[in-house]
């Protein structure tokens, strides 16, 4: 399994970086939309949609919703200045605070949504739609001044998340003794969490030193720490829904990694939370 994970990662990471820097905003948005549709297909299983046709319709409706939003917004204005996008990013911040409460209260909190398919579908919308707008909003940031500014910011967030995930795995395997959330994800430990945050901090320092980022240092530090913690929450939240549904992997599209949601669960929280904080709360870039 580890062999397949490493091979797949070595293939996917260059493709992701190339998409960030080589695709224009519209092309990048379309690729992100396709990823979100695949994520919606997989979320259908977490929501209790048993038939293939129901999940296909969920993916199609998700794609239509995102496309409708995208093509009804004025193209000449930065997304971060539009009330529609701002509302989505603020809603994301509220949702992940609520998700934190659900994870901390699990399994008791599952009584609130276990038997409600509409509520689980709403949770999916609040996860996938803000992820899309966080991605495209950061990618479009200052595109008129420098085509690569937004790409650098997205790469920064992704490296934070990958660093937190890799550091948590390595430190957890070597030092892990105290369970972080045993009822949700028994494999995660406090030692792994701390190791992941340390790894993210090192990446943040190196990236800030050598990459062309321009942000208020204190604001960037706060946003980065919260984004790294949010990435852990995103992972735990998906684990909670999978555990409740008796599902090991959200899908089987990526060899050794499971489904699309299994790969982007951390990013679905980290990207919109970081975008909301850095662009709307602190207005730091």
Residue pairs with C-beta under 8 A, 6 or more apart in sequence:
1 256
2 256
3 256
4 255
4 256
4 257
5 256
5 257
6 256
7 255
7 256
8 254
8 255
8 256
8 257
9 257
12 254
16 158
17 155
19 28
19 31
20 28
20 139
20 151
20 154
20 155
21 148
21 151
23 31
25 136
25 139
25 140
25 143
25 150
28 135
28 136
28 139
29 70
29 136
29 139
32 132
32 135
32 136
33 63
33 66
33 67
33 70
33 132
34 63
35 260
35 264
36 62
36 63
36 66
36 128
36 129
36 131
36 132
37 59
37 60
37 62
37 63
38 59
38 251
38 253
38 259
38 260
39 128
39 131
39 260
39 261
39 264
39 268
40 58
40 59
40 61
40 62
40 63
40 124
40 128
41 55
41 56
41 58
41 59
41 251
42 55
42 250
42 251
42 259
42 260
42 261
43 58
43 121
43 124
43 127
43 128
43 250
43 261
44 54
44 55
44 58
44 59
44 124
45 55
45 245
45 247
45 250
45 251
46 120
46 124
46 238
46 241
46 242
46 245
46 247
46 250
46 261
47 58
47 117
47 120
47 121
47 123
47 124
48 117
48 120
48 245
49 55
49 58
49 117
58 121
62 125
62 128
62 129
65 129
66 129
66 132
69 84
69 133
70 136
73 79
73 82
73 84
73 85
74 82
78 137
78 140
78 141
78 142
79 85
79 133
79 136
79 137
79 140
80 86
80 137
80 141
80 275
80 279
80 280
85 133
85 137
86 280
88 129
88 130
88 133
88 272
89 130
89 133
89 134
89 137
89 272
89 275
89 276
89 279
89 280
90 276
90 280
91 126
91 130
92 126
92 130
92 131
92 134
92 272
92 273
92 276
93 272
93 273
93 276
93 277
95 123
95 126
95 127
95 130
96 230
96 233
96 234
96 269
96 273
99 123
99 233
99 237
99 269
100 233
101 109
102 109
102 110
102 112
102 113
102 237
102 240
103 109
103 181
103 184
103 233
103 236
103 237
103 240
106 181
106 183
106 184
106 240
107 183
107 244
110 240
110 244
112 119
113 119
113 120
113 123
114 244
120 241
123 241
127 234
127 237
127 268
127 269
128 268
130 268
130 272
131 264
131 267
131 268
131 271
131 272
133 272
133 275
134 271
134 272
134 273
134 274
134 275
134 276
135 154
135 271
137 275
137 279
138 150
138 153
138 154
138 157
138 271
138 274
138 275
138 279
139 150
139 151
139 154
140 150
141 149
141 150
141 153
141 279
141 285
142 149
142 150
143 149
143 150
148 212
149 212
152 211
152 212
152 213
153 213
153 278
153 285
154 271
155 211
156 204
156 207
156 211
156 213
157 227
157 267
157 270
157 271
157 274
158 267
159 203
159 207
160 200
160 203
160 204
160 224
160 227
160 228
160 231
160 270
160 274
161 227
161 228
161 231
161 266
161 267
161 270
163 196
163 199
163 200
163 202
163 203
163 228
164 196
164 197
164 199
164 200
164 228
164 231
164 232
164 266
165 196
165 231
165 235
165 266
166 196
166 199
167 192
167 195
167 196
167 197
167 198
167 199
167 200
168 188
168 192
168 193
168 195
168 196
168 199
168 232
169 192
170 195
170 199
171 191
171 192
171 194
171 195
171 196
171 198
171 199
172 187
172 188
172 189
172 191
172 192
172 195
173 192
175 189
175 191
175 192
175 195
176 189
176 190
176 191
176 192
177 189
177 191
178 189
178 190
178 191
179 186
179 188
179 189
179 190
180 188
180 189
180 190
180 192
180 193
181 188
181 236
184 236
184 239
184 240
184 243
185 235
185 236
185 239
185 243
188 232
188 235
188 236
193 232
196 228
196 232
197 225
197 228
197 229
200 224
200 225
200 228
201 224
201 225
204 220
204 221
204 224
207 213
208 217
208 220
213 220
213 285
214 285
215 278
215 284
215 285
216 282
216 284
219 278
219 282
219 284
220 278
220 284
222 277
222 282
223 274
223 277
223 278
223 282
223 284
224 274
226 273
226 274
226 277
227 270
227 271
227 273
227 274
227 277
228 270
230 269
230 270
230 273
230 274
231 266
231 267
231 269
231 270
232 266
233 269
234 265
234 266
234 267
234 268
234 269
234 270
235 265
235 266
237 265
237 269
238 250
238 261
238 262
238 265
242 248
242 249
242 250
248 258
249 258
249 259
249 262
250 258
250 259
250 260
250 261
250 262
251 258
251 259
251 260
251 261
251 262
252 258
252 259
253 259
253 260
254 260
254 262
254 263
257 263
261 268
278 284
278 285
279 285
